[in-house]
Amino acid sequence: MAAAEWLCRHGAEVDARPYLGMTGLHLAVLADHGAMVEWLLGQGADTALRDDQYDSTPLGWAEHLGRTAQIELLIR
């Protein structure tokens, strides 16, 4: 998480979409990294952004992958 904090302090956008339209929030859900999901949400990550490959939001990914703890974070 320190790397993400450093990047954001140095100008990286929390909702950057570097690969197939996936945001950091999509990737944190994929990696089952709840602390990162929580941190990104605290930084104002947009939960409505859809990736280019599956046209899904991070919540859609969490539901598909059965990430119940992350679903709870994303629907708060």
HUFEN-V106681 format. One record per residue. N is the residue number from 1. SS is DSSP state (H for helix, E for strand, L for the rest). OMEGA is omega as a letter, one per 40 degrees, with the letter a starting at -180 (* if undefined). NEAR is the number of other C-alpha atoms within 12 Angstrom. Layout:
# HUFEN-V106681
n->(N:N)
ss->(SS:SS)
omega->(OMEGA:OMEGA)
near->(NEAR:NEAR)
This chain:
# HUFEN-V106681
n->(1:2:3:4:5:6:7:8:9:10:11:12:13:14:15:16:17:18:19:20:21:22:23:24:25:26:27:28:29:30:31:32:33:34:35:36:37:38:39:40:41:42:43:44:45:46:47:48:49:50:51:52:53:54:55:56:57:58:59:60:61:62:63:64:65:66:67:68:69:70:71:72:73:74:75:76)
ss->(L:H:H:H:H:H:H:H:H:L:L:L:L:L:L:L:L:L:E:L:L:E:L:H:H:H:H:H:H:H:L:L:L:H:H:H:H:H:H:H:H:H:L:L:L:L:L:L:L:L:L:L:L:L:L:L:L:H:H:H:H:H:H:H:H:L:L:H:H:H:H:H:H:H:H:L)
omega->(i:i:i:i:a:a:a:i:a:i:i:i:a:a:i:a:a:a:i:i:i:i:i:i:i:a:i:i:i:a:a:a:a:i:i:i:a:a:i:i:i:i:i:i:a:a:a:a:a:i:a:a:a:a:a:i:i:i:i:i:a:i:a:a:i:a:a:i:a:i:a:i:a:a:i:*)
near->(17:11:11:24:18:13:15:21:13:11:12:18:22:31:29:24:21:16:14:17:22:30:34:40:47:49:28:29:37:26:19:24:22:26:20:29:38:27:24:33:28:18:21:18:27:26:34:22:25:24:28:16:14:16:17:23:31:41:34:27:33:31:23:18:18:16:25:19:21:35:27:18:26:33:19:12)
